[in-house]
């Protein structure tokens, strides 16, 4: 998938937002959050959905990590969140600015 020229690699200062061609929503029939896009659908586990719900175009990656670390105190989530966001970015689910 082609990326916008303003699309940056995942790092602490970038601001991720959902790609305009994709939509994150709760799918009752699947009993989980899904990503809908023109070619199909991706079922998400609860952790992936929670990370993607933070990609609102307002928060930078550093803030997303801090917010989730507060919610799940005692867990070091930074590396896992960064890896997942890199996968989501590579799959075209999110864009960065």
Secondary structure, DSSP 8 states (H G I E B T S, - for coil): ----TT-----TT-EEEE-TTEEEEEETTTTEEEEEETTEEEE--HHHHHHHHT-EEEEEHHHHHHHHHHHTTT---HHHHHHHHHHHHHTTSEEE-
